[in-house]
Amino acid sequence: MIAYRVICLVIGYIFGLFPSGKFVGKLKQVDLTREGSGNIGATNALRVTGISGGILTLLGDVLKAVIPMLLALAIFHKVGNGRQTLMLYAGLGAVLGHDFPFNRGFKGGKGVASLLGVVLTFSPLMVPALLVLFIILAVATGYVSLASMCAAAGLAIESYIFAATGRFKDTGSFLVEICVMFTIIAALTIFQHRQNIARLRAGTENRFGHKKK
């Protein structure tokens, strides 16, 4: 199973390297790395290129987690208990590829959309509570970064609840791996927001719908 885990991580990482925002920027004749926050994620794409660009970038970043996870499931479909865990390794790989792409100096995005793709594919029932939390915080504060980090932390907590209540397909020791991986994915998402955290503390973080000063 160790080799299977490594294979799934590598598959996910390769897909995670796809720079959705960069291609959408070219389509819109805009360099997202030089506009707005300089990030090629969906939030900056939405600010710079509008709704269509934001949606395309979001879909691209979601799919680059969904596709490798489904591919891993197809490759290891004969594995019984542990098959869902292998699929999550592919999802973790996709987030790592998105966050730390070797072909771009290990400087990538923040992984929020890829995280969404992972959760949607792994267990859609986990999405509603996280989505509600994100929307409430984003609307109430205007800080997408804060809402994203809180949703990521909520994902880690929710994984333990789902594991404890038997809502995952895999059982036994695999539940520990699942919770650990979701915690890692959540931690990575928060880590990638470290500059946002600094700006939040300084009171200079950009609020959605407001131009950066």
Backbone as a chain_set.jsonl record, in Angstrom:
{"seq": "MIAYRVICLVIGYIFGLFPSGKFVGKLKQVDLTREGSGNIGATNALRVTGISGGILTLLGDVLKAVIPMLLALAIFHKVGNGRQTLMLYAGLGAVLGHDFPFNRGFKGGKGVASLLGVVLTFSPLMVPALLVLFIILAVATGYVSLASMCAAAGLAIESYIFAATGRFKDTGSFLVEICVMFTIIAALTIFQHRQNIARLRAGTENRFGHKKK", "coords": {"N": [[0.814, -1.228, 0.0], [2.098, 1.171, 0.496], [3.5, 1.9, -1.801], [1.339, 2.367, -3.477], [0.238, 4.618, -2.286], [2.25, 6.529, -2.739], [2.238, 6.616, -5.536], [-0.311, 7.697, -5.989], [-0.025, 10.209, -4.774], [1.911, 11.349, -6.462], [0.558, 11.363, -8.927], [-1.513, 13.148, -8.307], [0.002, 15.451, -7.718], [1.149, 16.102, -10.191], [-1.105, 16.825, -11.712], [-1.859, 18.986, -10.165], [-0.084, 20.94, -10.866], [-1.026, 22.367, -12.996], [-1.596, 25.594, -14.118], [-4.314, 27.156, -13.756], [-5.333, 29.833, -13.47], [-3.39, 31.304, -14.823], [-3.715, 30.571, -17.494], [-6.333, 31.42, -17.903], [-5.941, 34.128, -17.549], [-4.362, 34.705, -19.79], [-6.249, 34.206, -21.72], [-7.963, 36.274, -21.226], [-6.331, 38.296, -21.793], [-4.695, 39.363, -19.79], [-2.237, 39.695, -17.266], [-2.276, 38.016, -14.465], [-0.45, 37.861, -12.433], [0.59, 40.337, -12.243], [-1.41, 42.005, -11.66], [-3.962, 43.233, -9.406], [-3.892, 41.301, -6.502], [-1.785, 39.857, -7.317], [-1.901, 37.18, -7.308], [-2.693, 34.0, -8.832], [-5.071, 32.84, -8.365], [-8.649, 32.062, -7.988], [-10.016, 34.157, -6.669], [-8.532, 36.53, -7.116], [-8.611, 36.457, -9.866], [-11.291, 36.877, -10.296], [-11.572, 39.478, -9.321], [-9.939, 40.891, -11.123], [-10.51, 40.055, -13.785], [-13.232, 39.718, -13.885], [-16.525, 38.142, -13.516], [-16.744, 35.881, -15.279], [-14.044, 35.161, -15.741], [-13.273, 34.592, -13.125], [-14.916, 32.418, -12.496], [-14.09, 30.506, -14.401], [-11.431, 30.113, -13.623], [-11.814, 29.145, -11.05], [-13.193, 26.734, -11.605], [-11.212, 25.383, -13.038], [-9.208, 25.059, -11.071], [-10.568, 23.538, -9.232], [-11.139, 21.222, -10.691], [-8.581, 20.202, -11.153], [-8.042, 18.854, -8.899], [-10.156, 17.124, -8.641], [-10.036, 15.424, -10.955], [-7.504, 13.86, -10.781], [-8.105, 12.455, -8.427], [-10.336, 10.917, -9.113], [-9.121, 9.445, -11.069], [-7.236, 8.006, -9.601], [-8.995, 6.478, -8.117], [-10.1, 4.933, -10.141], [-7.847, 3.504, -11.01], [-7.136, 2.013, -8.751], [-9.432, 0.554, -8.164], [-10.011, -2.009, -7.395], [-9.066, -2.334, -4.904], [-10.05, -2.896, -1.64], [-11.002, -2.021, 1.461], [-9.568, 1.026, 2.13], [-9.413, 2.148, -0.307], [-10.697, 4.626, -0.603], [-9.028, 6.182, 0.918], [-6.654, 6.144, -0.596], [-7.522, 7.617, -2.753], [-7.747, 10.085, -1.534], [-5.088, 10.666, -1.071], [-4.263, 11.31, -3.638], [-5.686, 13.656, -3.908], [-4.454, 15.223, -1.94], [-1.942, 15.365, -3.095], [-2.555, 16.913, -5.349], [-3.182, 19.37, -4.163], [-0.697, 19.98, -3.063], [0.797, 20.223, -5.412], [-0.437, 22.434, -6.532], [0.031, 24.394, -4.578], [2.827, 24.342, -4.249], [4.422, 24.396, -6.838], [6.961, 22.905, -8.68], [7.891, 23.797, -11.102], [7.524, 26.492, -11.068], [9.182, 27.649, -9.269], [8.351, 26.699, -6.794], [6.419, 28.363, -5.895], [3.214, 28.87, -5.532], [-0.402, 28.883, -5.652], [-3.064, 29.455, -3.238], [-4.641, 27.331, -2.693], [-7.363, 27.002, -2.074], [-9.567, 26.541, -3.862], [-8.757, 24.099, -4.908], [-8.816, 22.599, -2.604], [-11.572, 22.594, -2.227], [-12.288, 21.023, -4.418], [-11.199, 18.589, -3.617], [-12.739, 17.945, -1.341], [-15.326, 17.852, -2.435], [-15.097, 15.64, -4.119], [-14.248, 13.593, -2.43], [-16.063, 13.448, -0.199], [-19.029, 14.621, -0.594], [-20.969, 15.348, 1.274], [-19.7, 16.752, 3.207], [-19.459, 19.287, 2.323], [-21.696, 21.265, 2.5], [-21.827, 22.427, 5.222], [-19.304, 23.619, 5.421], [-19.423, 25.412, 3.295], [-21.498, 27.111, 4.067], [-20.344, 28.231, 6.357], [-18.18, 29.569, 5.166], [-19.502, 31.437, 3.454], [-21.012, 32.993, 5.283], [-18.985, 34.184, 6.859], [-17.497, 35.505, 4.865], [-19.342, 37.335, 3.836], [-20.069, 38.743, 6.146], [-17.663, 39.874, 7.076], [-16.232, 40.651, 4.822], [-13.808, 39.773, 4.146], [-12.34, 37.545, 2.192], [-10.138, 35.956, 2.489], [-9.997, 35.448, 5.262], [-12.394, 34.058, 5.617], [-11.839, 31.832, 4.055], [-9.693, 30.628, 5.422], [-10.902, 29.98, 7.851], [-12.841, 28.193, 6.971], [-11.164, 26.184, 6.072], [-9.993, 25.362, 8.481], [-12.32, 24.455, 9.645], [-12.801, 22.262, 8.028], [-10.86, 20.395, 8.844], [-11.724, 19.877, 11.462], [-14.285, 18.889, 10.926], [-13.66, 16.536, 9.566], [-12.787, 14.819, 11.572], [-15.135, 14.528, 12.995], [-16.78, 13.27, 11.123], [-15.336, 10.914, 10.783], [-15.516, 9.81, 13.324], [-18.214, 9.291, 13.496], [-18.662, 7.38, 11.628], [-19.001, 8.011, 8.868], [-17.388, 7.846, 6.682], [-16.218, 5.792, 3.968], [-13.987, 4.091, 4.165], [-12.502, 2.197, 6.818], [-11.304, 1.458, 10.187], [-7.767, 1.702, 10.734], [-7.363, 3.358, 8.606], [-8.957, 5.552, 8.914], [-7.607, 7.233, 10.617], [-5.492, 8.088, 8.985], [-6.962, 9.475, 7.064], [-8.04, 11.624, 8.556], [-5.67, 12.86, 9.364], [-4.599, 13.622, 6.886], [-6.546, 15.43, 5.958], [-6.219, 17.354, 7.903], [-3.626, 18.185, 7.32], [-4.024, 19.259, 4.747], [-5.73, 21.371, 5.404], [-4.012, 22.841, 7.063], [-2.015, 23.534, 5.243], [-3.443, 25.227, 3.558], [-4.014, 27.36, 5.282], [-1.396, 28.126, 5.904], [-0.538, 29.049, 3.414], [-1.848, 31.392, 3.364], [-0.408, 33.162, 4.837], [0.628, 35.721, 4.341], [-1.694, 37.138, 4.067], [-2.654, 36.908, 6.641], [-0.819, 38.471, 8.013], [-1.454, 40.956, 6.905], [-4.083, 41.199, 7.771], [-3.711, 41.427, 10.503], [-2.397, 43.821, 10.524], [-4.318, 45.455, 9.612], [-4.567, 46.066, 6.958], [-5.51, 44.406, 5.029], [-7.085, 43.545, 1.968], [-10.449, 44.135, 1.324], [-13.129, 42.3, -0.094], [-14.553, 43.618, -2.989], [-13.684, 46.101, -2.55], [-11.27, 48.447, -3.577], [-7.748, 47.997, -3.472], [-5.724, 49.896, -1.35]], "CA": [[0.0, 0.0, 0.0], [2.948, 2.361, 0.517], [3.748, 2.265, -3.202], [0.081, 2.916, -3.985], [0.114, 5.976, -1.739], [3.213, 7.374, -3.454], [1.731, 6.77, -6.906], [-1.449, 8.628, -5.946], [0.521, 11.537, -4.482], [2.577, 11.838, -7.673], [-0.501, 11.657, -9.909], [-2.158, 14.388, -7.884], [0.937, 16.571, -7.829], [1.275, 16.447, -11.61], [-2.31, 17.574, -12.101], [-1.885, 20.233, -9.408], [0.827, 21.912, -11.478], [-1.712, 23.124, -14.056], [-1.909, 26.952, -13.656], [-5.602, 27.568, -14.337], [-5.433, 31.287, -13.535], [-2.469, 31.829, -15.835], [-4.338, 30.374, -18.8], [-7.5, 32.302, -17.971], [-5.387, 35.461, -17.738], [-3.977, 34.834, -21.204], [-7.496, 34.26, -22.467], [-8.52, 37.612, -21.006], [-5.246, 39.238, -22.133], [-4.278, 40.004, -18.542], [-1.27, 38.939, -16.477], [-2.777, 38.08, -13.096], [0.664, 38.017, -11.489], [0.931, 41.76, -12.19], [-2.639, 42.762, -11.387], [-4.621, 42.901, -8.151], [-3.025, 40.784, -5.443], [-0.672, 39.159, -7.938], [-2.144, 35.743, -7.19], [-3.405, 33.484, -10.01], [-6.237, 32.114, -7.883], [-9.974, 32.476, -8.443], [-10.427, 35.43, -6.081], [-7.886, 37.614, -7.855], [-9.12, 36.393, -11.242], [-12.613, 37.497, -10.249], [-11.374, 40.926, -9.162], [-9.263, 41.489, -12.277], [-11.109, 39.712, -15.086], [-14.682, 39.663, -13.815], [-17.185, 36.9, -13.11], [-16.413, 34.772, -16.166], [-12.676, 34.756, -15.462], [-13.242, 34.005, -11.792], [-15.562, 31.103, -12.553], [-13.218, 29.61, -15.163], [-10.279, 29.797, -12.788], [-12.32, 28.295, -9.966], [-13.459, 25.403, -12.158], [-9.93, 24.772, -13.365], [-8.521, 24.663, -9.843], [-11.352, 22.447, -8.619], [-10.981, 20.02, -11.519], [-7.25, 19.603, -11.069], [-8.073, 17.959, -7.741], [-11.178, 16.109, -8.912], [-9.596, 14.469, -11.984], [-6.566, 12.85, -10.28], [-8.758, 11.626, -7.413], [-11.147, 9.932, -9.839], [-8.164, 8.583, -11.763], [-6.712, 7.092, -8.58], [-10.084, 5.55, -7.796], [-10.219, 4.013, -11.276], [-6.666, 2.641, -11.037], [-7.128, 1.12, -7.597], [-10.828, 0.243, -7.845], [-10.116, -3.354, -6.827], [-8.671, -2.279, -3.498], [-11.243, -2.823, -0.79], [-10.839, -1.009, 2.489], [-8.372, 1.817, 1.845], [-9.544, 2.758, -1.627], [-11.031, 6.045, -0.435], [-7.819, 6.819, 1.44], [-5.756, 6.337, -1.735], [-8.08, 8.724, -3.521], [-7.429, 11.317, -0.818], [-3.665, 10.932, -1.311], [-4.206, 12.014, -4.917], [-6.168, 15.0, -3.633], [-3.382, 15.914, -1.22], [-0.912, 15.638, -4.094], [-3.019, 18.029, -6.179], [-3.032, 20.595, -3.368], [0.738, 20.246, -2.982], [1.213, 20.693, -6.728], [-0.977, 23.789, -6.697], [0.677, 25.293, -3.622], [4.285, 24.352, -4.391], [4.789, 23.874, -8.163], [8.411, 22.945, -8.873], [8.189, 24.524, -12.34], [7.369, 27.929, -10.823], [9.971, 27.988, -8.08], [7.588, 26.271, -5.611], [5.561, 29.472, -5.481], [1.925, 28.648, -6.168], [-1.583, 29.545, -5.114], [-3.418, 29.243, -1.838], [-5.21, 25.996, -2.591], [-8.743, 26.956, -1.588], [-10.414, 25.886, -4.858], [-8.33, 22.704, -4.974], [-9.377, 22.005, -1.388], [-12.985, 22.369, -2.517], [-12.346, 19.87, -5.309], [-10.901, 17.403, -2.816], [-13.892, 17.639, -0.488], [-16.44, 17.478, -3.311], [-14.864, 14.304, -4.643], [-14.088, 12.623, -1.346], [-17.313, 13.317, 0.561], [-19.854, 15.813, -0.845], [-21.76, 15.704, 2.454], [-18.915, 17.653, 4.042], [-19.424, 20.61, 1.691], [-22.671, 22.277, 2.935], [-21.457, 23.147, 6.448], [-18.137, 24.456, 5.115], [-19.867, 26.47, 2.396], [-22.27, 28.048, 4.884], [-19.367, 28.94, 7.185], [-17.432, 30.475, 4.292], [-20.371, 32.523, 2.989], [-21.348, 33.851, 6.422], [-17.811, 34.978, 7.231], [-17.12, 36.377, 3.751], [-20.331, 38.415, 3.753], [-20.051, 39.521, 7.387], [-16.406, 40.601, 7.249], [-15.708, 41.147, 3.549], [-12.478, 39.188, 3.963], [-12.383, 36.203, 1.617], [-9.012, 35.21, 3.055], [-10.392, 35.007, 6.6], [-13.432, 33.041, 5.428], [-11.173, 30.65, 3.511], [-8.915, 29.997, 6.486], [-11.834, 29.406, 8.826], [-13.435, 27.021, 6.329], [-10.121, 25.155, 6.068], [-9.931, 24.838, 9.847], [-13.559, 23.71, 9.829], [-12.661, 20.989, 7.329], [-10.102, 19.491, 9.712], [-12.609, 19.489, 12.564], [-15.378, 18.089, 10.37], [-13.158, 15.212, 9.205], [-12.775, 14.008, 12.786], [-16.534, 14.238, 13.322], [-17.242, 12.273, 10.158], [-14.643, 9.657, 11.076], [-16.045, 9.277, 14.585], [-19.607, 8.873, 13.308], [-18.713, 6.335, 10.607], [-19.546, 8.507, 7.601], [-16.457, 7.561, 5.599], [-16.299, 4.415, 3.487], [-12.883, 3.332, 4.739], [-12.649, 1.974, 8.263], [-10.095, 1.066, 10.911], [-6.62, 2.62, 10.8], [-7.417, 4.308, 7.492], [-9.633, 6.761, 9.384], [-6.567, 8.105, 11.175], [-4.827, 8.694, 7.831], [-7.88, 10.432, 6.447], [-8.096, 12.819, 9.398], [-4.355, 13.506, 9.305], [-4.452, 14.273, 5.578], [-7.41, 16.607, 5.914], [-5.582, 18.351, 8.766], [-2.49, 18.71, 6.553], [-4.569, 20.108, 3.68], [-6.212, 22.593, 6.056], [-2.84, 23.59, 7.527], [-1.363, 24.091, 4.059], [-4.264, 26.353, 3.095], [-3.795, 28.47, 6.211], [0.0, 28.549, 5.715], [-0.444, 29.811, 2.169], [-2.481, 32.696, 3.612], [0.384, 33.83, 5.865], [0.727, 37.153, 4.037], [-3.013, 37.695, 4.379], [-2.727, 36.993, 8.106], [-0.034, 39.652, 8.398], [-2.223, 42.15, 6.527], [-5.249, 41.259, 8.654], [-3.239, 41.936, 11.789], [-2.004, 45.221, 10.333], [-5.496, 46.211, 9.193], [-4.396, 46.504, 5.567], [-5.998, 43.375, 4.116], [-8.06, 44.032, 1.008], [-11.799, 43.581, 1.457], [-13.703, 42.024, -1.397], [-15.438, 44.696, -3.443], [-13.022, 47.367, -2.312], [-9.972, 48.531, -4.217], [-6.609, 48.031, -2.585], [-5.14, 51.233, -1.228]], "C": [[0.847, 1.278, 0.0], [3.212, 2.855, -0.903], [2.5, 2.889, -3.817], [-0.093, 4.364, -3.527], [1.012, 6.947, -2.501], [2.739, 7.654, -4.878], [0.6, 7.797, -6.946], [-0.992, 10.052, -5.665], [1.143, 12.158, -5.729], [1.561, 12.212, -8.744], [-1.168, 12.986, -9.578], [-1.265, 15.595, -8.066], [1.072, 17.041, -9.272], [0.076, 17.261, -12.081], [-2.354, 18.933, -11.407], [-1.008, 21.321, -9.989], [0.14, 22.801, -12.516], [-2.132, 24.503, -13.537], [-3.188, 27.505, -14.296], [-5.695, 29.078, -14.527], [-4.553, 31.9, -14.603], [-3.076, 31.714, -17.224], [-5.572, 31.259, -18.974], [-7.04, 33.74, -18.196], [-4.992, 35.706, -19.188], [-5.212, 34.959, -22.08], [-8.116, 35.654, -22.396], [-7.504, 38.715, -21.311], [-4.815, 40.06, -20.918], [-3.258, 39.099, -17.849], [-1.663, 39.07, -15.011], [-1.657, 38.266, -12.073], [1.071, 39.48, -11.334], [-0.274, 42.639, -11.875], [-3.242, 42.315, -10.05], [-3.632, 42.467, -7.093], [-1.792, 40.09, -6.002], [-0.799, 37.651, -7.88], [-2.935, 35.258, -8.41], [-4.621, 32.653, -9.606], [-7.548, 32.735, -8.338], [-10.386, 33.845, -7.913], [-9.828, 36.607, -6.842], [-8.361, 37.646, -9.3], [-10.481, 37.069, -11.327], [-12.492, 39.014, -10.162], [-10.883, 41.566, -10.464], [-10.007, 41.268, -13.586], [-12.629, 39.632, -15.069], [-15.212, 38.269, -13.498], [-16.768, 35.71, -13.963], [-15.004, 34.246, -15.904], [-12.545, 34.079, -14.116], [-13.807, 32.601, -11.784], [-14.679, 30.091, -13.282], [-12.004, 29.172, -14.342], [-10.675, 28.866, -11.657], [-12.543, 26.867, -10.457], [-12.163, 24.658, -12.473], [-9.214, 24.253, -12.131], [-9.26, 23.551, -9.104], [-11.098, 21.146, -9.361], [-9.599, 19.393, -11.411], [-7.058, 18.814, -9.781], [-9.039, 16.801, -8.003], [-10.658, 15.021, -9.855], [-8.587, 13.443, -11.459], [-7.17, 11.936, -9.219], [-9.607, 10.546, -8.071], [-10.248, 8.95, -10.585], [-7.574, 7.559, -10.793], [-7.753, 6.04, -8.206], [-10.24, 4.507, -8.89], [-9.061, 3.021, -11.305], [-6.714, 1.596, -9.922], [-8.542, 0.706, -7.174], [-11.0, -1.136, -7.208], [-9.672, -3.416, -5.369], [-9.932, -2.115, -2.654], [-11.13, -1.677, 0.19], [-9.519, -0.281, 2.268], [-8.431, 2.517, 0.506], [-9.84, 4.248, -1.524], [-9.821, 6.828, 0.084], [-6.825, 7.098, 0.319], [-6.226, 7.506, -2.591], [-7.731, 10.062, -2.861], [-5.953, 11.671, -0.951], [-3.486, 11.688, -2.629], [-4.667, 13.457, -4.743], [-5.124, 15.834, -2.908], [-2.257, 16.281, -2.184], [-1.275, 16.822, -4.967], [-2.863, 19.36, -5.451], [-1.561, 20.973, -3.262], [1.269, 20.793, -4.312], [0.759, 22.119, -6.987], [-0.223, 24.786, -5.813], [2.178, 25.449, -3.872], [4.722, 23.734, -5.724], [6.298, 24.015, -8.413], [8.793, 23.772, -10.095], [7.97, 26.03, -12.211], [8.05, 28.321, -9.516], [9.275, 27.665, -6.78], [6.729, 27.4, -5.037], [4.232, 29.364, -6.221], [0.799, 29.422, -5.52], [-1.85, 29.187, -3.666], [-4.208, 27.959, -1.607], [-6.658, 25.891, -2.148], [-9.657, 26.211, -2.566], [-10.047, 24.41, -4.986], [-8.829, 21.94, -3.756], [-10.853, 21.676, -1.603], [-13.156, 21.147, -3.414], [-12.121, 18.569, -4.57], [-12.126, 16.982, -2.015], [-15.091, 17.18, -1.315], [-16.309, 16.038, -3.802], [-14.854, 13.257, -3.544], [-15.395, 12.368, -0.599], [-18.152, 14.587, 0.408], [-20.666, 16.266, 0.363], [-21.015, 16.65, 3.393], [-19.009, 19.102, 3.554], [-20.409, 21.624, 2.292], [-22.262, 23.083, 4.162], [-20.288, 24.087, 6.198], [-18.524, 25.641, 4.242], [-20.648, 27.536, 3.165], [-21.332, 28.891, 5.743], [-18.609, 29.972, 6.362], [-18.276, 31.686, 3.895], [-20.681, 33.508, 4.11], [-20.179, 34.768, 6.77], [-17.412, 35.949, 6.13], [-18.051, 37.579, 3.664], [-20.238, 39.331, 4.97], [-18.807, 40.383, 7.517], [-15.881, 41.246, 5.973], [-14.329, 40.593, 3.242], [-12.592, 37.75, 3.467], [-11.281, 35.334, 2.221], [-9.368, 34.645, 4.427], [-11.424, 33.888, 6.513], [-12.814, 31.735, 4.935], [-10.407, 29.9, 4.591], [-9.812, 29.329, 7.524], [-12.519, 28.157, 8.265], [-12.44, 25.868, 6.301], [-9.996, 24.516, 7.449], [-11.175, 23.998, 10.153], [-13.512, 22.341, 9.172], [-11.94, 19.967, 8.201], [-10.986, 18.974, 10.836], [-13.707, 18.549, 12.067], [-14.909, 16.677, 10.011], [-13.144, 14.284, 10.415], [-14.196, 13.619, 13.192], [-17.074, 13.153, 12.408], [-16.603, 10.91, 10.423], [-15.238, 8.996, 12.318], [-17.459, 8.742, 14.435], [-19.775, 7.864, 12.167], [-19.275, 6.771, 9.266], [-18.6, 8.329, 6.414], [-16.548, 6.091, 5.219], [-15.193, 3.54, 4.062], [-13.042, 3.24, 6.252], [-11.296, 1.656, 8.887], [-9.027, 2.137, 10.905], [-6.63, 3.65, 9.675], [-8.084, 5.612, 7.919], [-8.635, 7.758, 9.966], [-5.841, 8.828, 10.045], [-5.689, 9.768, 7.2], [-7.909, 11.736, 7.24], [-6.781, 13.587, 9.357], [-4.188, 14.255, 7.989], [-5.331, 15.506, 5.453], [-6.831, 17.728, 6.782], [-4.398, 18.993, 8.051], [-2.965, 19.66, 5.462], [-5.053, 21.435, 4.255], [-5.047, 23.471, 6.489], [-2.107, 24.244, 6.358], [-2.112, 25.324, 3.557], [-4.05, 27.578, 3.979], [-2.372, 29.022, 6.06], [0.157, 29.409, 4.475], [-1.097, 31.19, 2.288], [-1.671, 33.526, 4.614], [0.543, 35.338, 5.606], [-0.604, 37.853, 4.326], [-3.169, 37.875, 5.886], [-1.993, 38.237, 8.593], [-0.797, 40.937, 8.08], [-3.47, 42.307, 7.387], [-4.854, 41.857, 10.006], [-2.879, 43.412, 11.702], [-3.184, 46.103, 9.927], [-5.423, 46.695, 7.765], [-4.892, 45.478, 4.551], [-7.105, 43.931, 3.227], [-9.41, 43.353, 1.22], [-12.396, 43.39, 0.078], [-14.699, 43.129, -1.768], [-14.867, 46.073, -3.21], [-11.656, 47.353, -2.979], [-8.871, 48.632, -3.165], [-6.012, 49.434, -2.552], [-3.646, 51.202, -1.506]], "O": [[0.387, 2.334, -0.435], [3.157, 4.053, -1.18], [2.599, 3.839, -4.594], [-0.52, 5.222, -4.299], [0.591, 8.045, -2.862], [2.826, 8.782, -5.363], [0.56, 8.657, -7.827], [-1.513, 10.999, -6.254], [0.934, 13.336, -6.02], [1.686, 13.251, -9.391], [-1.363, 13.835, -10.448], [-1.719, 16.647, -8.518], [1.104, 18.243, -9.538], [0.234, 18.268, -12.77], [-2.826, 19.915, -11.981], [-1.162, 22.494, -9.649], [0.658, 23.859, -12.873], [-2.941, 24.585, -12.613], [-3.122, 28.246, -15.277], [-6.081, 29.556, -15.594], [-4.921, 32.899, -15.221], [-2.972, 32.634, -18.036], [-5.823, 31.782, -20.06], [-7.672, 34.487, -18.944], [-5.252, 36.773, -19.744], [-5.228, 35.713, -23.053], [-8.707, 36.145, -23.358], [-7.773, 39.9, -21.117], [-4.603, 41.27, -21.001], [-3.407, 37.877, -17.848], [-1.419, 40.101, -14.385], [-1.892, 38.77, -10.975], [1.805, 39.829, -10.41], [-0.167, 43.865, -11.83], [-3.058, 41.176, -9.621], [-2.656, 43.164, -6.813], [-0.863, 39.769, -5.261], [0.082, 36.926, -8.342], [-3.748, 36.001, -8.961], [-5.136, 31.864, -10.398], [-7.568, 33.783, -8.983], [-11.034, 34.614, -8.623], [-10.527, 37.564, -7.172], [-8.499, 38.715, -9.893], [-10.787, 37.749, -12.306], [-13.215, 39.745, -10.84], [-11.346, 42.636, -10.858], [-10.123, 42.182, -14.403], [-13.253, 39.494, -16.121], [-14.446, 37.34, -13.244], [-16.47, 34.642, -13.429], [-14.788, 33.036, -15.851], [-11.801, 33.11, -13.969], [-13.256, 31.701, -11.15], [-14.537, 28.952, -12.837], [-11.608, 28.007, -14.37], [-9.96, 27.913, -11.344], [-12.132, 25.908, -9.804], [-12.038, 23.463, -12.208], [-8.677, 23.145, -12.135], [-8.643, 22.725, -8.432], [-10.87, 20.102, -8.751], [-9.458, 18.179, -11.561], [-6.023, 18.174, -9.593], [-8.774, 15.656, -7.636], [-10.821, 13.832, -9.581], [-8.79, 12.248, -11.671], [-6.791, 10.769, -9.12], [-9.599, 9.393, -7.639], [-10.576, 7.77, -10.716], [-7.433, 6.384, -11.131], [-7.43, 4.869, -8.005], [-10.484, 3.334, -8.606], [-9.258, 1.839, -11.589], [-6.37, 0.434, -10.135], [-8.82, 0.53, -5.988], [-12.011, -1.403, -6.558], [-9.875, -4.421, -4.688], [-10.778, -1.271, -2.951], [-11.157, -0.508, -0.195], [-8.463, -0.913, 2.225], [-7.602, 3.377, 0.21], [-9.287, 5.044, -2.283], [-9.623, 7.991, -0.269], [-6.217, 8.167, 0.283], [-5.416, 8.287, -3.091], [-7.454, 11.046, -3.545], [-5.6, 12.85, -0.944], [-2.658, 12.594, -2.724], [-4.112, 14.37, -5.354], [-4.93, 17.009, -3.221], [-1.69, 17.371, -2.103], [-0.42, 17.644, -5.295], [-2.46, 20.358, -6.049], [-1.212, 22.15, -3.358], [2.089, 21.711, -4.331], [1.483, 22.913, -7.588], [0.115, 25.886, -6.251], [2.732, 26.539, -3.728], [5.328, 22.663, -5.737], [6.838, 25.12, -8.362], [9.866, 24.373, -10.139], [8.212, 26.767, -13.167], [7.581, 29.182, -8.771], [9.565, 28.284, -5.756], [6.366, 27.392, -3.861], [4.135, 29.723, -7.394], [1.01, 30.475, -4.918], [-0.976, 28.683, -2.962], [-4.42, 27.548, -0.466], [-7.135, 24.79, -1.872], [-10.433, 25.348, -2.154], [-10.926, 23.564, -5.152], [-9.216, 20.776, -3.858], [-11.324, 20.608, -1.209], [-14.055, 20.334, -3.201], [-12.769, 17.563, -4.857], [-12.504, 15.81, -2.01], [-15.786, 16.236, -0.942], [-17.299, 15.311, -3.888], [-15.391, 12.162, -3.713], [-15.788, 11.22, -0.391], [-18.005, 15.524, 1.192], [-21.015, 17.442, 0.467], [-21.619, 17.273, 4.266], [-18.675, 20.031, 4.289], [-20.004, 22.751, 2.574], [-22.345, 24.311, 4.141], [-20.272, 25.213, 6.696], [-18.014, 26.746, 4.426], [-20.469, 28.731, 2.929], [-21.495, 30.106, 5.848], [-18.415, 31.106, 6.799], [-17.818, 32.825, 3.989], [-20.62, 34.721, 3.909], [-20.354, 35.972, 6.954], [-17.033, 37.086, 6.412], [-17.605, 38.706, 3.446], [-20.319, 40.552, 4.84], [-18.882, 41.506, 8.017], [-15.176, 42.254, 6.021], [-13.745, 40.903, 2.203], [-12.905, 36.844, 4.24], [-11.465, 34.136, 2.436], [-9.07, 33.487, 4.717], [-11.343, 32.896, 7.239], [-13.225, 30.654, 5.357], [-10.469, 28.673, 4.663], [-9.507, 28.241, 8.012], [-12.749, 27.188, 8.988], [-12.818, 24.711, 6.484], [-9.905, 23.295, 7.577], [-11.096, 22.97, 10.827], [-14.095, 21.38, 9.672], [-12.357, 18.812, 8.288], [-10.996, 17.778, 11.128], [-14.016, 17.543, 12.706], [-15.676, 15.723, 10.137], [-13.455, 13.099, 10.296], [-14.429, 12.511, 13.675], [-17.747, 12.227, 12.861], [-17.26, 9.876, 10.3], [-15.437, 7.781, 12.356], [-17.862, 7.838, 15.166], [-20.898, 7.535, 11.786], [-19.953, 5.993, 8.595], [-18.963, 8.626, 5.276], [-16.908, 5.248, 6.041], [-15.43, 2.383, 4.408], [-13.648, 4.109, 6.878], [-10.277, 1.594, 8.198], [-9.318, 3.324, 11.049], [-5.982, 4.692, 9.776], [-7.805, 6.665, 7.346], [-8.796, 8.97, 9.826], [-5.6, 10.033, 10.128], [-5.203, 10.842, 6.845], [-7.813, 12.821, 6.666], [-6.775, 14.817, 9.321], [-3.698, 15.384, 7.969], [-4.904, 16.52, 4.899], [-6.938, 18.905, 6.438], [-4.186, 20.201, 8.158], [-2.39, 20.732, 5.268], [-4.819, 22.494, 3.672], [-5.077, 24.689, 6.311], [-1.634, 25.374, 6.471], [-1.505, 26.327, 3.181], [-3.92, 28.697, 3.482], [-2.167, 30.235, 6.085], [0.903, 30.388, 4.485], [-0.92, 32.046, 1.422], [-2.19, 34.488, 5.179], [0.588, 36.131, 6.547], [-0.636, 39.001, 4.769], [-3.74, 38.862, 6.35], [-2.474, 38.96, 9.465], [-0.795, 41.884, 8.867], [-3.87, 43.429, 7.7], [-5.572, 42.682, 10.571], [-3.032, 44.16, 12.668], [-3.077, 47.329, 9.897], [-6.13, 47.628, 7.387], [-4.712, 45.66, 3.347], [-7.956, 44.695, 3.682], [-9.488, 42.126, 1.286], [-12.196, 44.214, -0.815], [-15.558, 43.514, -0.974], [-15.452, 47.083, -3.601], [-10.96, 46.338, -2.941], [-9.037, 49.261, -2.12], [-5.823, 50.071, -3.588], [-2.985, 52.239, -1.449]]}, "num_chains": 1, "name": "protein.A"}
